[in-house]
Amino acid sequence: MQEILGRAGCFIAIIVLGYVLRKINFFKEGDFTVLSKIVLKITLPAAIVSSFAGKEIDIALLSLALISIGAGLVYMLVMYLINIKRGKDAQAFEILNTAGYNIGNFTLPFVQSFLGPMGVITTSLFDVGNACICLGGAYSVASIVKGGGKFSPLKILKALSKSVAFDCYVLMVFLTIFNLKLPAVVVSFSDIIANGNAFMAMLMIGVGFKLSGDKSQIGSIVRILAVRYSIAALIAIGCYALLPFSLEVRQALVILAFSPIASAAPAFTGDMKGDVGLSSAVNSISIVCSIVIIVALLVFML
């Protein structure tokens, strides 16, 4: 327990460090984009390669991608139903700002540090489906609900193809299934870069952390997050109690269920002419909530 709290405390300290460095102008606002590119295009893909290299996976685990898509659909359906009386704008906003998880930038570093290679493989397979939701799926559904768009699988596929992490997921799953090996020098190179993924991801979160919502929106923030984490709890219980996977896989799924809201949600909200300030506030506070819940779960499970 002491070791888990100590390492989790280090993660939190790095997030705080990033936030403080931005506040004292060591990092400028635009530096978040640079850090994000380093994580999404370099350290995260390297962590995926490093975790999959030399491992074998059960074909049944590929169903984890479908489970994450199903979880995203559950969030969208619930938010659609509970906001029927509040109008299409509210439905669209809450669909977009609850469906999808911030896994690559947030949860993967935790799993990488606490649950080992099997946890990372579980997380990676789950994130394949999650990417379909947070990189276009939720936005397409929200646009349809709002009345300003139509479902476009082509746009979703285009967004996915531009994601280096998603491409890495697909490549490594393919290589692992067919027992194909990457050259040892590539794996060694990836291992070195992967060691910096947790630090860079947490630092990036700290630099990007901001609360830009209006104080009058506190009620909306609390309600959205209460519904989000209530559904997350049900998904976590269902995955842990009902799925026929090993304990390590089910533990990882419990952690994944409490991941923060997808980091792309504020940008998509802006594209949809929604309240970006409220979206950013919900997104940032969800990170704090997830830190507390995930650390508590790690202490309890490990």
ChimeraX attribute file (.defattr): number of C-alpha atoms within 10 A of each C-alpha:
attribute: neighborCount
match mode: 1-to-1
recipient: residues
	/A:1	11
	/A:2	8
	/A:3	9
	/A:4	16
	/A:5	14
	/A:6	11
	/A:7	15
	/A:8	22
	/A:9	14
	/A:10	14
	/A:11	20
	/A:12	18
	/A:13	15
	/A:14	22
	/A:15	23
	/A:16	18
	/A:17	17
	/A:18	23
	/A:19	22
	/A:20	15
	/A:21	16
	/A:22	19
	/A:23	13
	/A:24	9
	/A:25	10
	/A:26	13
	/A:27	15
	/A:28	13
	/A:29	13
	/A:30	10
	/A:31	15
	/A:32	20
	/A:33	14
	/A:34	11
	/A:35	18
	/A:36	19
	/A:37	14
	/A:38	17
	/A:39	27
	/A:40	19
	/A:41	15
	/A:42	18
	/A:43	25
	/A:44	29
	/A:45	25
	/A:46	26
	/A:47	28
	/A:48	27
	/A:49	25
	/A:50	24
	/A:51	23
	/A:52	21
	/A:53	23
	/A:54	15
	/A:55	14
	/A:56	15
	/A:57	15
	/A:58	9
	/A:59	10
	/A:60	9
	/A:61	15
	/A:62	16
	/A:63	13
	/A:64	21
	/A:65	21
	/A:66	17
	/A:67	19
	/A:68	26
	/A:69	23
	/A:70	15
	/A:71	22
	/A:72	23
	/A:73	19
	/A:74	16
	/A:75	22
	/A:76	24
	/A:77	14
	/A:78	17
	/A:79	24
	/A:80	22
	/A:81	10
	/A:82	13
	/A:83	17
	/A:84	11
	/A:85	10
	/A:86	10
	/A:87	12
	/A:88	18
	/A:89	18
	/A:90	20
	/A:91	24
	/A:92	27
	/A:93	29
	/A:94	23
	/A:95	28
	/A:96	32
	/A:97	33
	/A:98	28
	/A:99	26
	/A:100	33
	/A:101	28
	/A:102	24
	/A:103	25
	/A:104	25
	/A:105	23
	/A:106	23
	/A:107	25
	/A:108	30
	/A:109	25
	/A:110	24
	/A:111	24
	/A:112	22
	/A:113	15
	/A:114	17
	/A:115	18
	/A:116	14
	/A:117	19
	/A:118	20
	/A:119	23
	/A:120	26
	/A:121	26
	/A:122	24
	/A:123	25
	/A:124	28
	/A:125	22
	/A:126	24
	/A:127	29
	/A:128	23
	/A:129	23
	/A:130	27
	/A:131	26
	/A:132	22
	/A:133	27
	/A:134	28
	/A:135	23
	/A:136	26
	/A:137	25
	/A:138	27
	/A:139	29
	/A:140	23
	/A:141	21
	/A:142	30
	/A:143	23
	/A:144	15
	/A:145	20
	/A:146	18
	/A:147	12
	/A:148	10
	/A:149	14
	/A:150	14
	/A:151	16
	/A:152	13
	/A:153	13
	/A:154	10
	/A:155	14
	/A:156	20
	/A:157	14
	/A:158	12
	/A:159	15
	/A:160	19
	/A:161	12
	/A:162	10
	/A:163	16
	/A:164	14
	/A:165	27
	/A:166	24
	/A:167	15
	/A:168	20
	/A:169	20
	/A:170	14
	/A:171	12
	/A:172	23
	/A:173	23
	/A:174	12
	/A:175	16
	/A:176	20
	/A:177	13
	/A:178	10
	/A:179	13
	/A:180	12
	/A:181	13
	/A:182	14
	/A:183	9
	/A:184	11
	/A:185	9
	/A:186	13
	/A:187	18
	/A:188	15
	/A:189	13
	/A:190	22
	/A:191	19
	/A:192	14
	/A:193	16
	/A:194	25
	/A:195	17
	/A:196	17
	/A:197	25
	/A:198	25
	/A:199	17
	/A:200	23
	/A:201	26
	/A:202	25
	/A:203	26
	/A:204	27
	/A:205	23
	/A:206	23
	/A:207	28
	/A:208	22
	/A:209	22
	/A:210	15
	/A:211	16
	/A:212	14
	/A:213	17
	/A:214	10
	/A:215	10
	/A:216	8
	/A:217	13
	/A:218	14
	/A:219	9
	/A:220	12
	/A:221	19
	/A:222	13
	/A:223	10
	/A:224	17
	/A:225	20
	/A:226	12
	/A:227	16
	/A:228	22
	/A:229	20
	/A:230	12
	/A:231	18
	/A:232	20
	/A:233	15
	/A:234	13
	/A:235	21
	/A:236	21
	/A:237	16
	/A:238	14
	/A:239	20
	/A:240	19
	/A:241	11
	/A:242	10
	/A:243	13
	/A:244	11
	/A:245	15
	/A:246	10
	/A:247	11
	/A:248	14
	/A:249	22
	/A:250	22
	/A:251	22
	/A:252	27
	/A:253	26
	/A:254	23
	/A:255	23
	/A:256	27
	/A:257	24
	/A:258	29
	/A:259	26
	/A:260	28
	/A:261	27
	/A:262	26
	/A:263	24
	/A:264	19
	/A:265	29
	/A:266	24
	/A:267	14
	/A:268	23
	/A:269	24
	/A:270	13
	/A:271	12
	/A:272	20
	/A:273	11
	/A:274	17
	/A:275	13
	/A:276	20
	/A:277	18
	/A:278	23
	/A:279	27
	/A:280	24
	/A:281	20
	/A:282	27
	/A:283	26
	/A:284	21
	/A:285	19
	/A:286	24
	/A:287	21
	/A:288	13
	/A:289	15
	/A:290	21
	/A:291	22
	/A:292	14
	/A:293	15
	/A:294	20
	/A:295	18
	/A:296	15
	/A:297	15
	/A:298	21
	/A:299	14
	/A:300	9
	/A:301	10
	/A:302	10
